Each structure stands twice: as structure tokens, then as C-alpha cells.
Amino acid sequence: MVKICCIGAGYVGGPTMAVIALKCPSVEVAVVDISVPRITAWNSDQLPIYEPGLDDVVKQCRGKNLFFSTDVEKHVREADIVFVSVNTPTKTRGLGAGKAADLTYWESAARMIADVSVSDKIVVEKSTVPVKTAEAIEKILTHNSKGIKFQILSNPEFLAEGTAIEDLFKPDRVLIGGRETPEGFAAVKALKDIYSQWVPEERILTTNLWSAELSKLAANAFLAQRISSVNAMSALCEATGANVTEVSYAVGKDSRIGPKFLNSSVGFGGSCFPKDILNLVYICECNGLPEVAEYWKQVIKINDYQKTRFVNRIVSSMFNTVSNKKIAVLGFAFKKDTGDTRETPAIDVCKGLIGDKARISIYDPQVTEEQIQRDLTMNKFDWDHPLHLQPMSPTTVKQVSVAWDAYAATKDAHGICILTEWDEFKKLDYEKIFENMQKPAFVFDGRNVVDAEKLRKIGFIVYSIDGVKLAGEAMDAVHERPSGFLRHKKVRKAAEFEFGFVSSDQNLEEEWVSRCETSNEPASFLGDKDKFDQQKRRRAGESESRVLMNELILVEQDISSDEESASFLGLKCELESGDTEFVTECDKRNVEHLLITRKQSNDEGLGLLSAVPFTVGVKFY
């Protein structure tokens, strides 16, 4: 009987070995780990990870030809094939910090294998590792072999969390890389014979070691690149009024491109994409390829930009502050059908809101409160290190609560953020949720999972990652509730509002804040007119500068439709002559401002907003 030992009982090692045991009854499989709680969980009815179908596979094989143990040395010593599936986290200090893979755990595993082995073995890289890692591991094993021969193979995993069991049952391909020597070919054949018991031979690919190692990094980089590409398009769609869902659908119909991984979202996460791309960047830099490194670095930058943009949208839409407001976060895992929170976008979104003093209430059907609190208190890239056990920050604990269902999380909330595409979020009773929320009630759908139009009819103000809605579409008027919306205007570069609204030392991109009126409150502009009054024209006494504007008056105009009474705020200039008209020129000064107008839409009570430029005293440099 062939004996297999897998070092590492995590998201890769556990499911992979369980399926091998199920499909190869004549093979004895042992999964070992130094973590006692993890192994205890694998031997219980509550597995340490959630993956659809995993429970059934483990129950069928456990105790027969599948074993979970903390006796690492015993099972390594007895094994013919040793899979190494340990963490390869991003380094947090030293050379390559923030990009390079930390191979500390891999090296420790290799030295332990060399120390305890009493027979020849095939050592298989299952973890995602940098190119040429096999060469380093080979040196460690060879120099500590005591006459024992080792063959190193690369067998990267291509699993998608949430569908891992299905991916293992019917893989697109199984990749095995080995040395191009007689001994290397024999080792490749031995591992191929294991997989061929259920995988068609044409789907088992064999390459050299370096191609196999690089293929995993390249595959993850290509997939992440597609996500960042469509997210970049979502920002452009917002600026132009296009719908990114429609754009991605049209693009995906091209047979050369295909539809997969073209769904815009708040950003990608998980243990692979961010880490592997940063690793790829570091490898390119180390090999003298700075242009290639910079290219792949942009994939990460766009992903970070998308998360920041999402947080900024929440804050600006809720009257430019979320301080002491309750925000319900639905979903914390990085994707549905998994409990994995590693590098989940929810961490950055929650931290951004906490930074603005929001109160966060989180619900995820598969993530524990302990895990959520730990994720929100650890430093970036620490999730694969023992530092996970660091004490929780009292400040974060105070601002964050974890609910056990979506209704509890959303009760008395001012807004809802959907950050994981769990199917149950599509089926919630949103009318019930709306009644129990503060008004106006906001929904920020970071995964495009809810029916936005249906929610608007209930009364929600909805923003989705589809471009059009993020561009400033307000809620439908229902229940005879008057509403108003002032579309944000992005001021690019450094802008100076001479009447004191914005100073040039502020962020390069400022937003005018939306304001929605409720039934008892008229819409109002969030600027500070008093500052303007206090800062009368500095050049009023200069002969060469004719100041055409005496005062900036905020004028509220009402627009009526069949379904609603809506209002908006315009900016109006009153000239010294007493005529009321737009200022078209102010001597030689290059100034510009905005008149916010409103266009009635044919199919909506509120319609869309547009901006008509005119000059009153804003410098653009």
C-alpha cells in the first residue's frame, strides 16, 4: 500500500488529501499538523474550514484510509510520498518585506523531513512557492540526506474556495513538474499514477520544475488582472454614465475573452491573489525586470483603489460623515461558500469606516466573531504568522459587534454594506429590514447581488458597483415622500474655492456631498456661506480687477412631477447692475464653478443630475 503524508492541515492540504483518500481506497493518507486544535477539529463533526461537500468526503474516509494526526515525524518517516502544504506568507520585515514570500515554514519542513527519513521519498511542493524554491529545498535535503535519496516535484493546486471539492473531483488540469532526469521522470510517473485513478490522462500535464512553479503564480496573476480590469472600468463607467455590468457582459461575449472573472466588485481577496502577485513583482525585480514588476504592481494598486473608492462613496453619500452611525456589514469572508477571511476586502472597508468613527455590526454565516475581531486587529500580512494570537485592540472591539443574523445586524442601522455575495442576502426580507433602520436608509452593494430597483421601491437609497448608480442616481420617490439629491462634483488637481468651501491644501479630489430630504426636512446645501461672506473679494479695491459678483446666493428651486415634490439647490449670481444672469467671464482670471441642475427622467421620479459650468471664482491649476 502506498502511503502519503501531507504536512499542513489547512485549506489546501485537508480537502486535497480527503479527495485523494476517497478516490484511491488503496492509498493510506495521513494529514499532519503541529496545531492541536486544528487536528482535533478535523477529527470532530465540526471541521476547521467550511467547504461545500467536504464534510461528506471526510466522513466517508476518516478512520479507514484517511487520518489526521499531530505525530508529524511518525507519519513522515513512514510515507512514500510527502506533500508539503505549509504557509508561505508575505514577509513582514527584512529583505523583500511586503512582497517576497517567507519560506521559513517550508525550510523547517524540509529539514524535519531530512532528519526523520529512513527511506527514499518523493517530496511534493503543494504550497504556492516562488520559482526555484525546489532548488533550495533540494539542497537542504541533499546535504542532510544521510544517504537517502529525495526527488522534488511541483504539484501546485488550482482550487477555488467555495468549489474546491468539485474542482478536485473534476479538475481543469493537474500539473506535475519534475527534474528532467530518469529519477525525476520516475517520480513524476508515481504521482501521476495517483491522480490517474480518477482524472483523465489528457488533463494531467507534466513539465519541468520551474514551469510548474511559475504556472501557479501566472494563473493567479491573470485572474486577478481580469478583476482589476473590470473594476477599473467600473470607475470609468461611473464617470461616463455607462453600466459596467452591461459593458462586461458585452466584452465577455467575445470568445477570445470569455465571461469568467468579469464581475465588478469591491475588490478581490483571499490567500492567493494579493500574496502571489506581490511575490511575482518581487521575483521580477530580483531578475532585473522593473517594467514587468511595475505592470503587475498596478493590479494590486487598482484593487486597493477600488476598496478606498467604496469607503469614500459610503462616507460622502451619508452626508460626509459616518461618525457614531451604525453600519451593518453583511458578509465578511472574501467570497461566498467559504469561511476564509484572509485578505478579504471587508477588512479594509471596515477599518476605513472605523477610522471615521462608525459603529460596525457584522454578520457572516460562516465566520466567527473571534476570527472577525482578530482580522480587524492584526497588521497586514500577519494572518499567516503566529502573531494572529496578539491581543485584540480595545478600541476596535468597542466599535465592532458581531450579529448572528442579518436582521439583528441591520436593526437601527443607518446603512448596509454587502461585502460577500452569499445567496441568502438575495432572499432577505428587505421591507422588514427597512422598517427597522434609521432613515434615510442606505444600501451599498459591493457585490451587485441585490435587486436595486426593488429596494428603491421599498424606500432605500441604493448604490451598486455598476457605474450608473454610483454616478449619483438617487432613490425613487415613494409613499409621497419628497426627496432631493445634490450630485457630487469631483474637483480634480488642486482647487481653490475663494469663498472658503474648499482650500487648496486639501485632498486632490474633493466631493460635494449628496443630501436627501426626508418628509419633514427640506434639502439644504452643506457648504458654509458664512465663510464666503467673511471673505469678500480680496481684490475688490484693485482697479485692474473688476469684480462682477457681489454675493453668492444659494437659491432653492422646486420642481414638481406627477409622483413627487423634489427640490434641489442651485447657485445664482447677482451682479452689481442688478441683473440676474450667469457670469461668463471675470477679466483674465481662469475661474470656474458649477450650477447644479436637475433633469427630469422619463422613467424615474427623481431622474439624473448634471452639472453646467460657469465662472464665479474657482481657480483650477
N, C-alpha and C positions, 0 to 999 in steps of 0.2 A: 504493500500500500504506500502510495506517495504521500509524504507528509509536508504540509505547507504551514508556515508560521508567518503571521503578519504583525509587525511591530507598529503599534498605533491603532487605537480603537475609536477613531474619530469618524467624521463624515464620509471619508473615503474608505478607510480600512474596514470598518464594520459592515456596511452594505455590500461592498465588493466581495469580501470573504464569505458572507452569508449566501450570496448567489452562487459563488463557486462551489460551496458545500452542497447547495440544493441541486445544482446541475451535474455535479461529479460525486455521486454517492461513494465511489471507491477511493476518494481522496479524503484524508483527515486534515481538517483545517483548525488551527488554533490562532485566536486573536489575543495578543498580549499587550498590556499597558501597565505603567507604573502607578497609574491613578486608581486607587482602591474604590472610590465612589463610582467612577465610570464603569469599571468592570462589574461591580455589584449591580449597577443599573442594567447592564447587558444581560445579566443572569436573572433579572426580575421581569415582571409583567409591564413595567414602566421603563421602556428603553430610553437611553440618554439623548437620543435625537429623534425628531419626527420626520418620517418619510413615508408617503403613501405606499402601502404594500409591504413595508419592511417587517412589521410585526408578524405577519403570516409566514414569511420566509424564515425568520429566526425561529419561530415556534416549531416549524416542521423539522429543522435540522439540529437545534440545540440539544446537546446531550447525546447525539448519535454520532455525527461526524463533524460537528461544529462546537468548539469550546472557547470560552472566554476566561482568561486567567491573568493573574499578576505575577506568575512564576515565569518571568521573561527568559531567564537563562536556560531553564529546563527545556522549554519548547524550541528555542533557537538551536540548542545543541542537537535535538532530535530531528530537526527539519531537514528536508532535501532542498526545498526552495524557501527563501526568506524574503518576504515583501517588506519594504521599509516605507511606512506611510506616516512619518512624523512631521511635525510642524516645520515649515521653512519661512518664518516670519520676516518682515522687513526690518532691517537693522535700525535701532533707535539711537545708536551712538557709535562713534568711531568712524573709520573709513567707509564711505558709502552710506552713511546714516540717512534714512528717509527714502532710499532707493534699492540698495543691494539686499540680496537675500541673506539671512542669518542662518548659516549651516551648522550651528553649534549642536543641535539635536541630532542632525544627520551624522556628524562626525562621532558623537558619543555612541550612536547605534552601531556604527561601523567598527569602532574599537571593541565594543562589547561582543559583536559577532566574532571578531578575530580571537578574542580571549577565550570564549567558551566553546568554539567549534572543535570537533574531534573527527570530522569527516568533510569531504569536498561538498561545496554548496554553490547554488545559484542565488545570487543576491539581486533582487529586482527593485529598481527605483520606481516607487509608485507616487511619491510626492512630486510636486512640480518643482523642478530644480533648474538652476542656470546651466547653460551649455558648458560642457567639460567637467561637470560635477563628478560624473562617473570616473573620470581620470584621477581625480583627487581621492575618491573613495577606494579606487583600485590600488593606489599607492599605500594607503593606510592598511588595507587588508593584506597586501603582498608583503609589506615589511613587518607584519605581525602574524604571519600565517603559520609559523612553526611547521612548515612542510605541507600544509593543507592548501588545496587549490580552490580559488574562487573565480567565478565568472560573473561579470556585471552586466545586467540587462536594464534597458529603459523601457518601462511599460506605463506611459502616462495615462491618467484617467481623463475621460471626456464626458463626465457626468454633469447633468444639470440638476441642481437641487429642486426637489418637488416632483421630478420624473426620474430619479436615479434608478429605481428598481426596473422601470420599463426600459431605460437606457441600457441597463446591464443585460436584461433579457434579449433585447433586440438592438444591439449597438450598430451605429453607422459604420464604425470600423474599430478594430482592435490593433493598436500599433505596438510593435515589439522591435526594439533596436538592440543590436549587439555587436561585438567585435567581429571583424571580417577575417576570422581565423577558423580552423577546424573545430577548436574547442568552443569558440563563440557561436558558430553555426549549430553545434550540438545543443548548446544551452537554449538558443532561440527555438529549436525544434521541440525541446522538452516543455517549454512554456506554451508553445503553440498547440501541443497535444492536449493541454488542459482546456484551453478555450475552444478548441475544435469540437469538443463534446456537445456544444450547443450553438456555436457561432459558425455560419457558413465560411468555408475556407477563403472565398474571394473577399471576405471582409476582414481578414486577418492580414495586416500589412507588416512587412519586415523591412527594416532599414538599418543603417549603421547607427551607432550610439548617439552621435552628435545631431543627426537629423531628427531622431525621436525626441531628444531633449528639447530642441528648438521648436519642433512642431507644436508642442503644447503651448508654449509662450506665444507663438504666432497665431494659433487658433483663438486664444483668448483676446489677443490684441485686435484681431479682425472683428470679433464680435462686439467688443467694447467700442471700437471705432464706429460701427454702424449706429449704436445707441447714441453716441455723442454727435454723430452727423445729423440724425433726425432731431435731437434736442437743439442743436444749433439752428436747424431750420424752423423749429418752433418759435425761437426768438425772432427770426425774420418774419415769420407769419404774423406774429403779434404786431410788428412794426408796419406791416403792409395790409393787414386785414384778411390775409389768406387763412385757410384752415389746414393745420398741419396733418390732421387725420386724413383729409382728402388728398393732400399732397403725397403723403407716404403711401397711401393706397394706390395712387396713380403710378408712383415710382416702382412700387413692389410688383406691379403687373408686368413689368419688363422681365422677361425670362432670364436675362443676364444678371439681374439683381435679386429678384425673389422677394417675398413679403416678410420673411422672418427677421426679427430684431429691428423692426422699423416702427415700433410703437413709442411715441414720445412719452416722457415721464419726468418725475422729479430728479431722476438720475439713477445710475447703476451702483450696485454694491456687491457684497459677498466677499468671500475669502480669496477669490482668484483674480478678478479683473483689475482692481486697483493695484494689488500687490504685484501681479505678473507684468503689468505694463511698466511700472516703476523699475522692476527688475530688468526688463528689456531695455529701458532707457539707460540704465547703468551699464549694461553689457555693451551697448552701442558706444557709450562714452569711453569705456575702457579699451575698446577696439579702434579708437580714433575715428569715430563716425558721428561727429557732433550734429550734423544736419539731420541724420536719421534719428538720433536721440531727440532732437527738438521736435521733429514731426510727431513722434509717438507721445511726447510730453503734452502736446496740445489736446490729446484725447482726455487726459486727466483734467486739464485746465477747463475744458468745456463742461465736464461733469461737475466740477466744483462750482463753476459759474451758474449752472442750472439750479443747483441747490440754493445758492445765495440769492438768485433771482426769485425763487419760490418764496423764500423767507421775506424778502423785501416786498413782494406782492401782498403777502398777508398783512404786514405791518402798515403799508401805505393804504391798503383798502379799508382797514379798520381805523381810519381817521388818524393815521400816522403814529399810533401807539397801541401796544397790547399790554401795557403795564397794568398789573393786577387783574387782567381779563383772563377768564378761563378758556383755554383752547383744548378741545378734545382731539386727540390723535388716534385715529383708527388705523391700526397696523403698525408694527414695529420691526418685523422680520424684513429682510431685504427683498423677499419675493414671497408669493403665496405658496402654500403647501410645504412649508419648511419652518422650523423654529430657529433657523440660523440668523443671527443678528450681526455677524461680522461685516464691518464697513457698510452697514445699512445706511441709506440716505436719511432715515429717520433720526439718527444720532445727530447729524449736523443741523437738521431742521429744528429739532427740539432744543439743541444748545443755542441756536440763533434766537429762538423765541424766549428762552430762559434769560439770555443776555439782555433782552428788552423787558425783563421782569414779568413775563407772562406766567400764569399758573397753568401747568400742563396736566391733563388727565389722559392716560394712555390705556388703550385696550388692544390686545392681540390674542387671538385664540390659542396660540402655541408658544408664546414667550412668557416666561415667569417674571414676577416683579423683581426678584433678585438679579436676574440677568439684565433687565432694563436699567436698574439702578447702577449696576456695575458698568454697563456700557456708557452711561452718561457721566461717569466719574473718572474713567480711565483716560489716559493720554492716547493720542493717535498711534497706531501700530503696536500698542501694548496688548492687544487682545490675544496674541499668540504666545504671550510670555507669562511667567508666574506672577507678574505684577498685577494680574487680574484680581488677586486677593487683597489688593490695597484697600484701606478703609474708605467708606463712602463719604462724600462731602456733605456736611450738614446742610449747606446752602441749597444744593441740588435736591436733596431729599425733601426739604421743606417745600420746594416749588413743584415737585413732581409727585403725582399719585397714580396708582395703577388700579384700574377698574376691571371687574370680571365679566362685564358685558358692555355692549355699545351704548345701551340706554343709560346706564349709570355714568359712563364716561361723558356723555353729551348733556346730561342734566345741568341746567343753569349755565351752559357754555355760551360764549359769545360767537365762537366759530368752530368749525370742524375741519380737520386736515386728514385726508385719506392718503396714507403713505404706503400701504401694501394692498395689492389687488385681490384680497380674499373674496371669494364668491359670496360669502354671507353678507358682505357690505352692499351688494346689489339688491338684497332681499329685505333690508331693514324697513321698518315702518317709519318712514321719514315724516309723516304727518304727526305721529306721536312725538318724535324727536323734536320737531319744530315747535310744538306746543310747550315743550319743557325747556326751551332755550331762551336766552336773552334776545331782544330784538333791537336792531335788525340782526337776523341770523345768517351767518356766512358759512359757505361750504367751499373749501379749497381742495379740489380733486386732483391730487398729484399723480393719479394713475389712469384717469379717464374711464372710471368704472361705473359711475352713476349716470342716470338719465337726467342731464342738466335741465332740459326743458320741463320735465315733470316736477323737478324740485323747485323750479322758478314759479310754477303754477301754485305750489304749496305756499310760497312766500319767501323762499331762501334767495339770497344773493349768491350766485354760483360762479366760481372761476375754475376753469379746467385747463389742462395743458393742451390746448388745441389752437392757440394763436388768436382766434377771433374773440373768444370770451375774455382772454387775458388783456386784450387791447382796450377794454373799457366798456364792455356790454353790461348794462345794468339789469336789474331784475324786472320781470313783468309786473305790471300793476294789477293787483288782485284785491278782492274784498273791499273795493273802493278806497284803498289806501293810497294817498298821494305820495309820489316818490320823486326824487330828483337825483341827478348824478353829475358831478363835475369831473370830466375826464382829466387824468393826469397828463401833464406835459413834461416830457423829458428835456431837460436843458443840458446840452452836451458842452464839453470843454469847460472853461471857467466862465461863468456868467455873473454879472453884477447887476442886481436889481437896485437901482439907485433909490427906490423908495423903501428899501430896508427889508424886503421879504427874504432875499437870499444874499449872502455875502460871498465874495469870490474865493474865500478860503475854505468853503465847504466842499463836499464831495463833488467829483466831476460830473456826476449825474444826479440831479435833484428831481423830485417828482412833486407835482401838485397833487394834493390829496383828494380822494373822492369823498363826497359827503352825500349820504342818502337821507332824505327826510322821512320821518315817521308820521303817523297820523296826527300827532299833537305838536310837531316841531317843524317849523319852516326850515328850508335849506339855508345854509349860511356858508360864507367863504371863510377858509381857515387862515387867511392872511392877516397881517397886522396893519390896518390902515393908520393907526396912530403913529406908527413909525414913519410912515410917509409924511404925515402932517408935520412931524418933528424935523424931517429932513427936507425942507423946502429947497428948491433948486440952489445948488452951490454957486452956480454961475448966473444967478438971477441978475446980478448987478453988472455983469460983463457986457460991454457993448457989442462985442463980436458974436455973442451967442443970444439969439432970440428964443426965449422960452415960450413955446406956444401953449403949454399946458399949465393951467393954474392948479388944478386939483384932480386927483384920481377918485372917481366916484364909483362905488360898487352899486350897480343897479340890478334889482331883482325883477325879472320879467316872467310873466306867467304864460304858459302855453297850455291850451286845453285840447283834449282829444275826447273821443267818444267814451273811453274807458277810464280815464284818469285825469286828475288835475296835477300836472307836473310843473316844476319850477326849476329855473337854472339861473346862474349868476353870470352876468356879462360885465365887461369892463368898458367904461364910457369916458370919453374925454370932453371936457367943456372948455372951449377956447376963450381967450380974453375978449374976442369980439362978441361973445355970447352965442355964437353959432354952435350947434351940436353936430360934430362930424368926426370922422376918424382923422388922426394926424398922419399924414403921409410922408412928411419929411421934417426933420428937425436940424436945419443947417447942414453941416458936413458930418454930423455925428452918425455913426453906424449903429442905430439902435433898433430894437425890435421887441414887441410884446405880443400878447395873444388876446384875441377876443374869443372867448369860449362860446360857441353857438351850439345849437341843437337842431338836428334834423329829424323830422318825424319819419319813422319807418312805416312801410306799408303793412307790415305784418306783425308789428310789435307795439305795445302801448308806450314804451319808452323810446325805442329807436337808438340810433348810434350817435356818437358825438364827434364833431370835427373841430378843427381849430383854424381860424382865419387870421393871418398875421397882419399886424400893423405896428407902427413905431410909436413908442411913448417914452423910452428912456432905459432900455436894457442893452448893455454892451455885450457883444459876442466877440471873443478874441480867438 
